[in-house]
Amino acid sequence: MTETRSVVVEREMPHPPEKLWRALTQPHLIAEWLMKNDFVPTVGHRFNLRGDWGGVLNCEVLTVEPNRSLSYTWDFAHDDPAYALKSVVTFTLTPSAKGTHLRMEQAGFRPEQKQAFGGAKAGWQRFFAKLEEVAGRAD
Amino acid sequence: MPDPHDLLFKTLADPTRRGIFERLCSQGEQTVVALTAQAGVSQPAVSKHLAVLKQAGLVRDRHQGRQTHYSAQLAALAPLADWTNRMAGYWESRFDDLEDLLKRMDQ
């Protein structure tokens, strides 16, 4: 059994792709909408996203096409495999009449794990609960 | 207020307990004896795990003679199955912050 799914979120942004690209790739700007980080827009660069909740995501830049596409791994290491996760986040920017169509896809959850039935889902839920906690505090 | 997610996390976080539950999912109804044969732990330990699973609503027991048969209750996993919606919610919220940032960048 493979447990590969993806989450897609899309939004029309009334801003040019170049400006959106800056928000997606400059560390001080990324920190304002996502998490603290040491991102560099270079393929193969390894960096961390640090959540306010203390969690650290291990990431590696996979693709960089300025103003068009950006992808990086989004992994959470944990001693208990039930809580560990591996995924890839891809941002795609498409120029539109109003500005830019932004598409985010997060895909590929622990396809190698046979007992993902309970494990991966439990791991994600734990992770999301923390994320939501943070999101809730920010409101 | 007890969080149903919390209970499911705690219940499925234990690898032995998760193994028992997965066996019930894949092989259908089983007795404690049959589960013990595959679990690698003692029968009292298996019974204890089953009690915890039952408390979380993940298994149901059925008495027949001197044997107790256990079966998985997949419906109890529903709160865990909606993670894609929750993750989408997370990204929607990040996108809200991104939009705010983009407005500020205009200034």
gemmi code that builds the backbone of each chain (N, CA, C; Angstrom):
import gemmi

chains = {
    "A": [
        ("MET", (0.838, -1.192, 0.000), (0.000, 0.000, 0.000), (0.878, 1.249, 0.000)),
        ("THR", (0.618, 2.147, -0.891), (1.361, 3.399, -0.878), (0.437, 4.506, -0.397)),
        ("GLU", (1.023, 5.418, 0.309), (0.246, 6.497, 0.902), (0.747, 7.803, 0.308)),
        ("THR", (0.453, 8.025, -0.951), (0.902, 9.252, -1.598), (-0.308, 10.102, -1.930)),
        ("ARG", (-0.313, 11.257, -1.380), (-1.414, 12.174, -1.629), (-0.826, 13.557, -1.797)),
        ("SER", (-1.633, 14.457, -2.257), (-1.134, 15.820, -2.324), (-2.216, 16.811, -1.934)),
        ("VAL", (-1.739, 17.952, -1.509), (-2.617, 19.052, -1.127), (-2.322, 20.191, -2.093)),
        ("VAL", (-3.353, 20.742, -2.700), (-3.163, 21.856, -3.631), (-3.950, 23.066, -3.125)),
        ("VAL", (-3.258, 24.190, -3.038), (-3.928, 25.437, -2.666), (-3.549, 26.474, -3.722)),
        ("GLU", (-4.568, 27.133, -4.277), (-4.317, 28.109, -5.340), (-4.955, 29.445, -4.983)),
        ("ARG", (-4.320, 30.517, -5.432), (-4.906, 31.831, -5.179), (-4.432, 32.854, -6.208)),
        ("GLU", (-5.360, 33.720, -6.542), (-5.066, 34.817, -7.462), (-4.511, 35.977, -6.644)),
        ("MET", (-3.285, 36.388, -6.946), (-2.673, 37.475, -6.188), (-2.561, 38.722, -7.082)),
        ("PRO", (-3.102, 39.865, -6.617), (-3.048, 41.078, -7.457), (-1.676, 41.750, -7.408)),
        ("HIS", (-0.660, 40.986, -7.711), (0.711, 41.489, -7.691), (1.499, 40.795, -8.797)),
        ("PRO", (2.513, 41.457, -9.329), (3.302, 40.830, -10.402), (4.128, 39.647, -9.885)),
        ("PRO", (4.423, 38.674, -10.758), (5.191, 37.482, -10.363), (6.538, 37.834, -9.714)),
        ("GLU", (7.179, 38.889, -10.195), (8.499, 39.270, -9.677), (8.429, 39.595, -8.179)),
        ("LYS", (7.354, 40.260, -7.810), (7.194, 40.651, -6.408), (6.878, 39.417, -5.546)),
        ("LEU", (6.041, 38.553, -6.084), (5.691, 37.318, -5.388), (6.946, 36.458, -5.199)),
        ("TRP", (7.760, 36.451, -6.223), (8.998, 35.660, -6.181), (9.885, 36.112, -5.016)),
        ("ARG", (9.950, 37.437, -4.819), (10.758, 37.963, -3.702), (10.208, 37.446, -2.370)),
        ("ALA", (8.883, 37.464, -2.239), (8.267, 37.010, -0.982), (8.513, 35.521, -0.748)),
        ("LEU", (8.688, 34.771, -1.823), (8.896, 33.322, -1.710), (10.366, 32.950, -1.518)),
        ("THR", (11.272, 33.876, -1.834), (12.693, 33.488, -1.859), (13.623, 34.332, -0.978)),
        ("GLN", (13.154, 35.447, -0.424), (14.035, 36.231, 0.452), (13.737, 35.864, 1.906)),
        ("PRO", (14.789, 35.397, 2.613), (14.593, 34.859, 3.973), (13.785, 35.758, 4.907)),
        ("HIS", (14.074, 37.062, 4.929), (13.360, 37.933, 5.879), (11.882, 38.058, 5.491)),
        ("LEU", (11.579, 37.914, 4.189), (10.187, 37.970, 3.740), (9.486, 36.630, 3.989)),
        ("ILE", (10.203, 35.527, 3.739), (9.636, 34.188, 4.009), (9.224, 34.102, 5.484)),
        ("ALA", (10.087, 34.667, 6.339), (9.835, 34.611, 7.782), (8.535, 35.323, 8.151)),
        ("GLU", (8.147, 36.292, 7.333), (6.945, 37.071, 7.660), (5.640, 36.337, 7.376)),
        ("TRP", (5.680, 35.375, 6.466), (4.416, 34.684, 6.154), (4.470, 33.178, 6.388)),
        ("LEU", (5.709, 32.610, 6.489), (5.799, 31.158, 6.655), (6.495, 30.803, 7.964)),
        ("MET", (7.823, 30.767, 7.937), (8.586, 30.437, 9.148), (9.979, 31.054, 9.048)),
        ("LYS", (10.655, 31.120, 10.208), (12.053, 31.556, 10.231), (12.861, 30.547, 9.430)),
        ("ASN", (13.924, 31.006, 8.762), (14.602, 30.129, 7.819), (15.995, 30.627, 7.459)),
        ("ASP", (16.759, 29.771, 6.801), (18.051, 30.175, 6.225), (18.066, 29.787, 4.747)),
        ("PHE", (16.976, 30.145, 4.086), (16.783, 29.800, 2.684), (17.753, 30.550, 1.767)),
        ("VAL", (18.235, 29.863, 0.730), (19.001, 30.471, -0.361), (18.445, 29.853, -1.649)),
        ("PRO", (18.105, 30.682, -2.649), (17.482, 30.134, -3.859), (18.474, 29.451, -4.801)),
        ("THR", (19.132, 28.402, -4.303), (20.109, 27.665, -5.098), (19.773, 26.185, -5.003)),
        ("VAL", (19.669, 25.524, -6.150), (19.342, 24.105, -6.164), (20.387, 23.323, -5.356)),
        ("GLY", (19.923, 22.454, -4.470), (20.818, 21.657, -3.640), (21.086, 22.281, -2.272)),
        ("HIS", (20.707, 23.555, -2.109), (20.913, 24.212, -0.813), (20.002, 23.578, 0.240)),
        ("ARG", (20.611, 23.220, 1.376), (19.836, 22.654, 2.475), (19.560, 23.738, 3.507)),
        ("PHE", (18.333, 23.786, 3.968), (17.970, 24.815, 4.951), (16.913, 24.274, 5.897)),
        ("ASN", (16.629, 25.083, 6.930), (15.611, 24.700, 7.908), (14.507, 25.743, 7.936)),
        ("LEU", (13.313, 25.256, 8.162), (12.204, 26.140, 8.485), (11.925, 25.886, 9.960)),
        ("ARG", (11.925, 26.948, 10.760), (11.763, 26.803, 12.204), (10.443, 27.396, 12.659)),
        ("GLY", (9.572, 26.507, 13.151), (8.261, 26.965, 13.620), (8.351, 27.544, 15.018)),
        ("ASP", (7.417, 28.435, 15.334), (7.364, 29.026, 16.675), (7.144, 27.953, 17.738)),
        ("TRP", (6.563, 26.811, 17.333), (6.252, 25.734, 18.262), (7.472, 24.878, 18.577)),
        ("GLY", (8.648, 25.246, 18.011), (9.863, 24.509, 18.330), (10.216, 23.446, 17.314)),
        ("GLY", (9.301, 23.153, 16.419), (9.563, 22.145, 15.389), (10.488, 22.693, 14.314)),
        ("VAL", (11.339, 21.811, 13.782), (12.266, 22.209, 12.722), (12.047, 21.317, 11.506)),
        ("LEU", (11.824, 21.929, 10.355), (11.662, 21.175, 9.116), (12.989, 21.173, 8.374)),
        ("ASN", (13.364, 19.993, 7.857), (14.569, 19.884, 7.046), (14.176, 20.008, 5.583)),
        ("CYS", (14.828, 20.945, 4.904), (14.437, 21.224, 3.525), (15.662, 21.250, 2.616)),
        ("GLU", (15.430, 20.944, 1.347), (16.470, 21.056, 0.337), (15.835, 21.622, -0.927)),
        ("VAL", (16.496, 22.618, -1.495), (15.957, 23.244, -2.697), (16.076, 22.285, -3.881)),
        ("LEU", (14.960, 22.048, -4.572), (14.952, 21.101, -5.700), (14.946, 21.812, -7.053)),
        ("THR", (14.097, 22.817, -7.192), (14.076, 23.566, -8.451), (13.922, 25.060, -8.188)),
        ("VAL", (14.602, 25.843, -9.011), (14.503, 27.299, -8.932), (14.389, 27.835, -10.356)),
        ("GLU", (13.211, 28.300, -10.727), (13.016, 28.958, -12.022), (12.470, 30.331, -11.695)),
        ("PRO", (13.339, 31.345, -11.644), (12.927, 32.669, -11.189), (11.610, 33.143, -11.782)),
        ("ASN", (10.751, 33.629, -10.890), (9.439, 34.185, -11.233), (8.449, 33.151, -11.785)),
        ("ARG", (8.829, 31.873, -11.782), (7.951, 30.854, -12.366), (7.690, 29.676, -11.423)),
        ("SER", (8.767, 29.089, -10.908), (8.574, 27.866, -10.130), (9.662, 27.676, -9.081)),
        ("LEU", (9.235, 27.195, -7.917), (10.159, 26.932, -6.820), (9.687, 25.679, -6.100)),
        ("SER", (10.626, 24.734, -5.852), (10.221, 23.589, -5.048), (11.319, 23.191, -4.085)),
        ("TYR", (10.891, 22.702, -2.937), (11.853, 22.192, -1.959), (11.219, 21.084, -1.129)),
        ("THR", (12.105, 20.247, -0.564), (11.599, 19.174, 0.288), (11.147, 19.800, 1.598)),
        ("TRP", (10.238, 19.099, 2.242), (9.615, 19.599, 3.479), (9.518, 18.363, 4.370)),
        ("ASP", (10.619, 18.108, 5.089), (10.713, 16.872, 5.872), (10.748, 17.162, 7.366)),
        ("PHE", (10.135, 16.271, 8.110), (10.130, 16.400, 9.565), (10.684, 15.108, 10.139)),
        ("ALA", (11.880, 15.203, 10.746), (12.516, 14.008, 11.302), (11.987, 13.740, 12.705)),
        ("HIS", (11.797, 12.462, 13.003), (11.349, 12.087, 14.344), (11.791, 10.661, 14.613)),
        ("ASP", (12.257, 10.376, 15.846), (12.719, 9.031, 16.192), (11.628, 7.991, 15.954)),
        ("ASP", (10.403, 8.358, 16.273), (9.289, 7.443, 16.036), (8.823, 7.642, 14.587)),
        ("PRO", (8.981, 6.593, 13.753), (8.609, 6.758, 12.340), (7.169, 7.209, 12.141)),
        ("ALA", (6.339, 6.994, 13.155), (4.936, 7.404, 13.020), (4.802, 8.919, 12.923)),
        ("TYR", (5.795, 9.617, 13.472), (5.703, 11.072, 13.478), (6.565, 11.736, 12.418)),
        ("ALA", (7.429, 10.930, 11.777), (8.301, 11.496, 10.757), (7.501, 11.709, 9.471)),
        ("LEU", (7.950, 12.644, 8.643), (7.261, 12.822, 7.375), (8.220, 13.328, 6.307)),
        ("LYS", (7.896, 13.012, 5.085), (8.662, 13.482, 3.938), (7.687, 13.998, 2.896)),
        ("SER", (7.948, 15.201, 2.412), (7.076, 15.726, 1.361), (7.842, 16.743, 0.534)),
        ("VAL", (7.245, 17.127, -0.577), (7.824, 18.142, -1.460), (6.789, 19.232, -1.665)),
        ("VAL", (7.238, 20.470, -1.479), (6.360, 21.619, -1.686), (6.784, 22.311, -2.975)),
        ("THR", (5.821, 22.552, -3.855), (6.117, 23.223, -5.132), (5.215, 24.443, -5.301)),
        ("PHE", (5.845, 25.588, -5.539), (5.102, 26.816, -5.830), (5.210, 27.086, -7.326)),
        ("THR", (4.067, 27.352, -7.958), (4.079, 27.679, -9.386), (3.411, 29.034, -9.578)),
        ("LEU", (4.107, 29.940, -10.261), (3.593, 31.286, -10.499), (3.258, 31.427, -11.981)),
        ("THR", (2.015, 31.851, -12.255), (1.605, 32.050, -13.643), (1.040, 33.461, -13.783)),
        ("PRO", (1.598, 34.255, -14.720), (1.072, 35.619, -14.904), (-0.399, 35.563, -15.309)),
        ("SER", (-1.210, 36.456, -14.754), (-2.636, 36.488, -15.088), (-3.039, 37.931, -15.343)),
        ("ALA", (-4.298, 38.126, -15.776), (-4.777, 39.474, -16.084), (-4.676, 40.383, -14.859)),
        ("LYS", (-4.964, 39.812, -13.682), (-4.972, 40.625, -12.456), (-3.619, 40.681, -11.757)),
        ("GLY", (-2.732, 39.803, -12.122), (-1.431, 39.778, -11.449), (-0.767, 38.427, -11.605)),
        ("THR", (-0.908, 37.595, -10.566), (-0.265, 36.282, -10.608), (-1.185, 35.220, -10.019)),
        ("HIS", (-1.224, 34.083, -10.709), (-1.928, 32.929, -10.153), (-0.885, 32.100, -9.414)),
        ("LEU", (-1.070, 31.955, -8.094), (-0.111, 31.192, -7.287), (-0.705, 29.831, -6.939)),
        ("ARG", (0.080, 28.789, -7.230), (-0.373, 27.432, -6.932), (0.665, 26.771, -6.034)),
        ("MET", (0.198, 26.177, -4.927), (1.095, 25.445, -4.025), (0.637, 23.995, -3.997)),
        ("GLU", (1.566, 23.099, -4.261), (1.230, 21.683, -4.128), (2.212, 21.040, -3.155)),
        ("GLN", (1.676, 20.330, -2.174), (2.519, 19.579, -1.241), (2.205, 18.111, -1.493)),
        ("ALA", (3.242, 17.355, -1.845), (2.989, 15.984, -2.303), (3.990, 14.974, -1.778)),
        ("GLY", (3.559, 13.713, -1.806), (4.481, 12.607, -1.549), (4.716, 12.296, -0.100)),
        ("PHE", (3.712, 11.776, 0.564), (3.834, 11.505, 1.984), (4.215, 10.070, 2.269)),
        ("ARG", (5.474, 9.846, 2.650), (5.930, 8.564, 3.128), (5.452, 7.385, 2.286)),
        ("PRO", (5.687, 7.408, 0.982), (5.190, 6.303, 0.156), (5.907, 4.995, 0.467)),
        ("GLU", (7.075, 5.077, 1.085), (7.869, 3.868, 1.339), (7.401, 3.111, 2.569)),
        ("GLN", (6.536, 3.737, 3.367), (6.174, 3.108, 4.619), (4.933, 2.235, 4.489)),
        ("LYS", (5.112, 0.945, 4.734), (4.021, -0.010, 4.567), (2.902, 0.210, 5.592)),
        ("GLN", (3.270, 0.487, 6.831), (2.236, 0.623, 7.858), (1.747, 2.059, 7.982)),
        ("ALA", (1.802, 2.759, 6.862), (1.391, 4.164, 6.871), (-0.062, 4.343, 7.280)),
        ("PHE", (-0.821, 3.271, 7.219), (-2.249, 3.346, 7.522), (-2.534, 4.153, 8.781)),
        ("GLY", (-1.908, 3.727, 9.894), (-2.108, 4.494, 11.119), (-1.011, 5.519, 11.302)),
        ("GLY", (0.189, 5.110, 11.004), (1.357, 5.909, 11.339), (1.442, 7.269, 10.690)),
        ("ALA", (1.423, 7.291, 9.376), (1.621, 8.562, 8.690), (0.512, 9.543, 9.022)),
        ("LYS", (-0.692, 9.024, 9.087), (-1.803, 9.922, 9.376), (-1.685, 10.498, 10.780)),
        ("ALA", (-1.310, 9.647, 11.726), (-1.139, 10.132, 13.091), (-0.044, 11.185, 13.133)),
        ("GLY", (1.034, 10.923, 12.387), (2.151, 11.859, 12.366), (1.741, 13.211, 11.816)),
        ("TRP", (1.027, 13.169, 10.720), (0.571, 14.431, 10.121), (-0.350, 15.181, 11.048)),
        ("GLN", (-1.260, 14.453, 11.669), (-2.213, 15.134, 12.528), (-1.517, 15.844, 13.674)),
        ("ARG", (-0.512, 15.182, 14.231), (0.218, 15.771, 15.346), (0.893, 17.052, 14.892)),
        ("PHE", (1.480, 16.952, 13.697), (2.174, 18.085, 13.112), (1.207, 19.227, 12.825)),
        ("PHE", (0.073, 18.908, 12.223), (-0.896, 19.940, 11.879), (-1.500, 20.587, 13.113)),
        ("ALA", (-1.695, 19.763, 14.122), (-2.272, 20.310, 15.346), (-1.373, 21.415, 15.876)),
        ("LYS", (-0.058, 21.179, 15.818), (0.891, 22.195, 16.288), (0.854, 23.417, 15.392)),
        ("LEU", (0.772, 23.148, 14.080), (0.720, 24.271, 13.136), (-0.533, 25.111, 13.379)),
        ("GLU", (-1.630, 24.413, 13.596), (-2.886, 25.136, 13.811), (-2.861, 25.939, 15.097)),
        ("GLU", (-2.192, 25.365, 16.091), (-2.030, 26.048, 17.362), (-1.352, 27.392, 17.119)),
        ("VAL", (-0.299, 27.354, 16.306), (0.449, 28.562, 15.984), (-0.422, 29.515, 15.185)),
        ("ALA", (-1.103, 28.951, 14.184), (-1.973, 29.774, 13.348), (-3.049, 30.434, 14.217)),
        ("GLY", (-3.563, 29.674, 15.185), (-4.590, 30.189, 16.077), (-4.075, 31.349, 16.910)),
        ("ARG", (-2.830, 31.211, 17.379), (-2.237, 32.269, 18.198), (-2.022, 33.538, 17.379)),
        ("ALA", (-1.733, 33.344, 16.092), (-1.437, 34.489, 15.232), (-2.693, 35.302, 14.933)),
        ("ASP", (-3.867, 34.667, 15.062), (-5.120, 35.359, 14.728), (-5.477, 36.442, 15.726)),
    ],
    "B": [
        ("MET", (-11.506, 20.245, 27.686), (-12.205, 19.482, 26.643), (-11.262, 18.445, 26.049)),
        ("PRO", (-11.611, 17.158, 26.097), (-10.707, 16.142, 25.554), (-10.665, 16.216, 24.030)),
        ("ASP", (-9.487, 16.156, 23.474), (-9.309, 16.231, 22.034), (-9.296, 14.815, 21.456)),
        ("PRO", (-10.253, 14.500, 20.562), (-10.291, 13.143, 19.985), (-9.016, 12.817, 19.213)),
        ("HIS", (-8.386, 13.844, 18.633), (-7.131, 13.601, 17.915), (-6.061, 13.125, 18.882)),
        ("ASP", (-5.976, 13.814, 20.022), (-4.978, 13.481, 21.039), (-5.066, 12.013, 21.429)),
        ("LEU", (-6.284, 11.555, 21.675), (-6.487, 10.175, 22.096), (-6.016, 9.213, 21.003)),
        ("LEU", (-6.337, 9.530, 19.746), (-5.917, 8.663, 18.639), (-4.396, 8.678, 18.475)),
        ("PHE", (-3.784, 9.855, 18.624), (-2.311, 9.938, 18.514), (-1.677, 9.035, 19.537)),
        ("LYS", (-2.125, 9.229, 20.799), (-1.519, 8.485, 21.909), (-1.728, 6.994, 21.711)),
        ("THR", (-2.910, 6.623, 21.269), (-3.223, 5.210, 21.113), (-2.394, 4.572, 20.005)),
        ("LEU", (-2.229, 5.285, 18.892), (-1.521, 4.704, 17.750), (-0.020, 4.988, 17.769)),
        ("ALA", (0.426, 5.794, 18.726), (1.858, 6.120, 18.775), (2.693, 4.918, 19.199)),
        ("ASP", (2.111, 4.017, 19.981), (2.841, 2.835, 20.437), (2.941, 1.830, 19.283)),
        ("PRO", (4.182, 1.464, 18.887), (4.349, 0.601, 17.711), (3.696, -0.781, 17.862)),
        ("THR", (3.753, -1.362, 19.071), (3.141, -2.683, 19.280), (1.627, -2.589, 19.127)),
        ("ARG", (1.071, -1.550, 19.738), (-0.379, -1.363, 19.685), (-0.825, -1.084, 18.244)),
        ("ARG", (-0.028, -0.267, 17.549), (-0.359, 0.039, 16.159), (-0.312, -1.247, 15.318)),
        ("GLY", (0.681, -2.106, 15.638), (0.812, -3.382, 14.926), (-0.417, -4.256, 15.109)),
        ("ILE", (-0.905, -4.308, 16.342), (-2.106, -5.104, 16.628), (-3.296, -4.560, 15.844)),
        ("PHE", (-3.432, -3.247, 15.869), (-4.547, -2.618, 15.157), (-4.458, -2.875, 13.648)),
        ("GLU", (-3.248, -2.744, 13.106), (-3.070, -2.963, 11.664), (-3.365, -4.413, 11.281)),
        ("ARG", (-3.021, -5.343, 12.186), (-3.302, -6.754, 11.917), (-4.824, -6.989, 11.860)),
        ("LEU", (-5.530, -6.334, 12.774), (-6.999, -6.462, 12.769), (-7.595, -5.843, 11.500)),
        ("CYS", (-6.939, -4.769, 11.026), (-7.417, -4.122, 9.799), (-7.205, -5.032, 8.594)),
        ("SER", (-6.044, -5.672, 8.551), (-5.697, -6.441, 7.348), (-6.226, -7.874, 7.383)),
        ("GLN", (-6.391, -8.438, 8.600), (-6.774, -9.853, 8.684), (-8.177, -10.079, 9.245)),
        ("GLY", (-8.862, -9.009, 9.584), (-10.215, -9.165, 10.114), (-10.211, -9.590, 11.574)),
        ("GLU", (-11.363, -10.060, 12.023), (-11.563, -10.415, 13.428), (-10.567, -11.471, 13.922)),
        ("GLN", (-10.024, -11.241, 15.125), (-9.026, -12.148, 15.695), (-9.287, -12.339, 17.195)),
        ("THR", (-8.832, -13.483, 17.722), (-8.887, -13.688, 19.168), (-7.578, -13.180, 19.776)),
        ("VAL", (-7.593, -12.998, 21.102), (-6.387, -12.551, 21.804), (-5.253, -13.553, 21.580)),
        ("VAL", (-5.609, -14.847, 21.603), (-4.600, -15.896, 21.417), (-3.927, -15.764, 20.050)),
        ("ALA", (-4.741, -15.572, 19.017), (-4.197, -15.440, 17.664), (-3.332, -14.190, 17.539)),
        ("LEU", (-3.775, -13.107, 18.167), (-3.005, -11.858, 18.109), (-1.689, -11.995, 18.856)),
        ("THR", (-1.722, -12.696, 20.005), (-0.518, -12.875, 20.810), (0.540, -13.657, 20.034)),
        ("ALA", (0.073, -14.636, 19.258), (1.007, -15.466, 18.494), (1.857, -14.629, 17.540)),
        ("GLN", (1.308, -13.487, 17.093), (2.039, -12.667, 16.117), (2.639, -11.398, 16.719)),
        ("ALA", (2.218, -11.034, 17.938), (2.584, -9.722, 18.475), (4.002, -9.642, 19.032)),
        ("GLY", (4.545, -10.769, 19.480), (5.893, -10.736, 20.040), (5.920, -10.245, 21.473)),
        ("VAL", (4.745, -10.133, 22.099), (4.678, -9.783, 23.522), (3.701, -10.746, 24.203)),
        ("SER", (3.654, -10.714, 25.541), (2.828, -11.667, 26.290), (1.330, -11.417, 26.093)),
        ("GLN", (0.539, -12.436, 26.417), (-0.917, -12.301, 26.259), (-1.497, -11.187, 27.134)),
        ("PRO", (-1.050, -11.071, 28.419), (-1.572, -9.946, 29.226), (-1.235, -8.592, 28.594)),
        ("ALA", (-0.049, -8.499, 27.982), (0.339, -7.235, 27.337), (-0.573, -6.949, 26.149)),
        ("VAL", (-0.872, -7.988, 25.368), (-1.775, -7.824, 24.220), (-3.160, -7.400, 24.708)),
        ("SER", (-3.639, -8.040, 25.781), (-4.949, -7.689, 26.336), (-4.990, -6.234, 26.775)),
        ("LYS", (-3.883, -5.773, 27.346), (-3.803, -4.392, 27.816), (-3.875, -3.425, 26.620)),
        ("HIS", (-3.123, -3.767, 25.569), (-3.158, -2.932, 24.360), (-4.568, -2.900, 23.767)),
        ("LEU", (-5.226, -4.053, 23.758), (-6.585, -4.129, 23.203), (-7.552, -3.272, 24.016)),
        ("ALA", (-7.349, -3.244, 25.335), (-8.211, -2.420, 26.189), (-8.043, -0.941, 25.848)),
        ("VAL", (-6.804, -0.538, 25.590), (-6.543, 0.864, 25.233), (-7.160, 1.186, 23.873)),
        ("LEU", (-7.012, 0.239, 22.928), (-7.594, 0.433, 21.591), (-9.120, 0.527, 21.675)),
        ("LYS", (-9.690, -0.289, 22.559), (-11.145, -0.291, 22.722), (-11.616, 1.042, 23.297)),
        ("GLN", (-10.846, 1.541, 24.247), (-11.188, 2.819, 24.881), (-11.183, 3.962, 23.858)),
        ("ALA", (-10.288, 3.845, 22.891), (-10.201, 4.882, 21.850), (-11.222, 4.642, 20.743)),
        ("GLY", (-12.005, 3.566, 20.869), (-13.017, 3.272, 19.854), (-12.459, 2.611, 18.609)),
        ("LEU", (-11.190, 2.198, 18.675), (-10.546, 1.636, 17.481), (-10.838, 0.150, 17.291)),
        ("VAL", (-11.212, -0.548, 18.371), (-11.600, -1.960, 18.224), (-12.910, -2.222, 18.982)),
        ("ARG", (-13.561, -3.292, 18.576), (-14.779, -3.721, 19.246), (-14.567, -5.180, 19.643)),
        ("ASP", (-15.090, -5.578, 20.802), (-14.939, -6.987, 21.199), (-16.281, -7.713, 21.156)),
        ("ARG", (-16.185, -9.010, 20.919), (-17.378, -9.853, 20.814), (-17.066, -11.154, 21.554)),
        ("HIS", (-17.892, -11.466, 22.544), (-17.652, -12.673, 23.337), (-18.361, -13.855, 22.713)),
        ("GLN", (-17.640, -14.960, 22.592), (-18.225, -16.190, 22.050), (-17.633, -17.342, 22.852)),
        ("GLY", (-18.458, -17.937, 23.702), (-17.960, -18.986, 24.582), (-16.919, -18.402, 25.524)),
        ("ARG", (-15.773, -19.012, 25.575), (-14.708, -18.521, 26.463), (-13.771, -17.574, 25.728)),
        ("GLN", (-13.996, -17.420, 24.441), (-13.107, -16.575, 23.634), (-13.689, -15.174, 23.435)),
        ("THR", (-12.785, -14.207, 23.354), (-13.187, -12.853, 22.988), (-12.570, -12.547, 21.628)),
        ("HIS", (-13.408, -12.158, 20.692), (-12.941, -11.815, 19.351), (-12.888, -10.295, 19.209)),
        ("TYR", (-11.802, -9.808, 18.616), (-11.649, -8.365, 18.420), (-11.678, -8.022, 16.937)),
        ("SER", (-12.304, -6.887, 16.618), (-12.297, -6.418, 15.230), (-12.012, -4.916, 15.204)),
        ("ALA", (-11.419, -4.461, 14.080), (-11.056, -3.047, 13.936), (-12.283, -2.208, 13.603)),
        ("GLN", (-12.331, -1.017, 14.144), (-13.409, -0.076, 13.851), (-12.823, 1.078, 13.038)),
        ("LEU", (-12.868, 0.925, 11.711), (-12.209, 1.914, 10.846), (-12.814, 3.311, 10.961)),
        ("ALA", (-14.089, 3.369, 11.331), (-14.742, 4.682, 11.422), (-14.047, 5.582, 12.444)),
        ("ALA", (-13.408, 4.942, 13.447), (-12.730, 5.734, 14.476), (-11.551, 6.516, 13.911)),
        ("LEU", (-11.078, 6.114, 12.731), (-9.939, 6.805, 12.120), (-10.344, 8.056, 11.343)),
        ("ALA", (-11.635, 8.255, 11.192), (-12.105, 9.380, 10.375), (-11.451, 10.713, 10.729)),
        ("PRO", (-11.301, 11.022, 12.035), (-10.669, 12.312, 12.343), (-9.244, 12.428, 11.803)),
        ("LEU", (-8.583, 11.289, 11.606), (-7.217, 11.336, 11.080), (-7.190, 11.394, 9.560)),
        ("ALA", (-8.293, 10.977, 8.946), (-8.310, 10.877, 7.491), (-8.483, 12.232, 6.814)),
        ("ASP", (-8.881, 13.239, 7.589), (-9.156, 14.529, 6.953), (-7.945, 15.457, 6.968)),
        ("TRP", (-6.745, 14.873, 7.085), (-5.556, 15.729, 7.188), (-5.320, 16.576, 5.959)),
        ("THR", (-5.743, 16.088, 4.776), (-5.514, 16.900, 3.579), (-6.284, 18.222, 3.685)),
        ("ASN", (-7.499, 18.133, 4.236), (-8.277, 19.354, 4.426), (-7.597, 20.293, 5.411)),
        ("ARG", (-7.061, 19.669, 6.470), (-6.417, 20.488, 7.493), (-5.155, 21.148, 6.956)),
        ("MET", (-4.395, 20.396, 6.149), (-3.168, 20.964, 5.581), (-3.527, 22.073, 4.600)),
        ("ALA", (-4.578, 21.860, 3.826), (-5.029, 22.904, 2.904), (-5.395, 24.155, 3.702)),
        ("GLY", (-6.037, 23.950, 4.849), (-6.390, 25.069, 5.717), (-5.161, 25.819, 6.202)),
        ("TYR", (-4.124, 25.043, 6.516), (-2.868, 25.648, 6.965), (-2.298, 26.551, 5.871)),
        ("TRP", (-2.262, 26.018, 4.636), (-1.685, 26.809, 3.534), (-2.553, 28.015, 3.186)),
        ("GLU", (-3.872, 27.865, 3.284), (-4.760, 29.016, 3.045), (-4.414, 30.140, 4.021)),
        ("SER", (-4.185, 29.736, 5.260), (-3.864, 30.721, 6.289), (-2.495, 31.364, 6.025)),
        ("ARG", (-1.529, 30.539, 5.532), (-0.207, 31.099, 5.173), (-0.369, 32.080, 4.010)),
        ("PHE", (-1.235, 31.707, 3.054), (-1.457, 32.579, 1.890), (-2.084, 33.909, 2.325)),
        ("ASP", (-2.929, 33.867, 3.350), (-3.490, 35.116, 3.883), (-2.355, 36.031, 4.346)),
        ("ASP", (-1.416, 35.437, 5.093), (-0.278, 36.217, 5.587), (0.592, 36.710, 4.432)),
        ("LEU", (0.710, 35.866, 3.409), (1.499, 36.250, 2.237), (0.864, 37.456, 1.544)),
        ("GLU", (-0.456, 37.444, 1.424), (-1.163, 38.573, 0.803), (-0.954, 39.855, 1.597)),
        ("ASP", (-1.026, 39.735, 2.930), (-0.788, 40.900, 3.786), (0.611, 41.454, 3.549)),
        ("LEU", (1.564, 40.527, 3.479), (2.952, 40.934, 3.259), (3.098, 41.662, 1.921)),
        ("LEU", (2.483, 41.113, 0.871), (2.586, 41.710, -0.462), (2.026, 43.135, -0.463)),
        ("LYS", (0.940, 43.355, 0.293), (0.370, 44.704, 0.387), (1.357, 45.657, 1.036)),
        ("ARG", (1.999, 45.165, 2.092), (2.963, 46.006, 2.797), (4.183, 46.296, 1.931)),
        ("MET", (4.552, 45.341, 1.084), (5.710, 45.529, 0.215), (5.466, 46.653, -0.794)),
        ("ASP", (4.179, 46.938, -1.054), (3.836, 48.012, -1.994), (4.255, 49.377, -1.463)),
        ("GLN", (4.192, 49.480, -0.131), (4.405, 50.791, 0.482), (5.872, 51.220, 0.427)),
    ],
}
model = gemmi.Model(1)
for chain_id, residues in chains.items():
    chain = gemmi.Chain(chain_id)
    for i, (resn, *xyz) in enumerate(residues, 1):
        res = gemmi.Residue()
        res.name, res.seqid = resn, gemmi.SeqId(i, " ")
        for name, pos in zip(("N", "CA", "C"), xyz):
            atom = gemmi.Atom()
            atom.name, atom.element = name, gemmi.Element(name[0])
            atom.pos, atom.b_iso = gemmi.Position(*pos), 0.0
            res.add_atom(atom)
        chain.add_residue(res)
    model.add_chain(chain)
structure = gemmi.Structure()
structure.add_model(model)
structure.setup_entities()
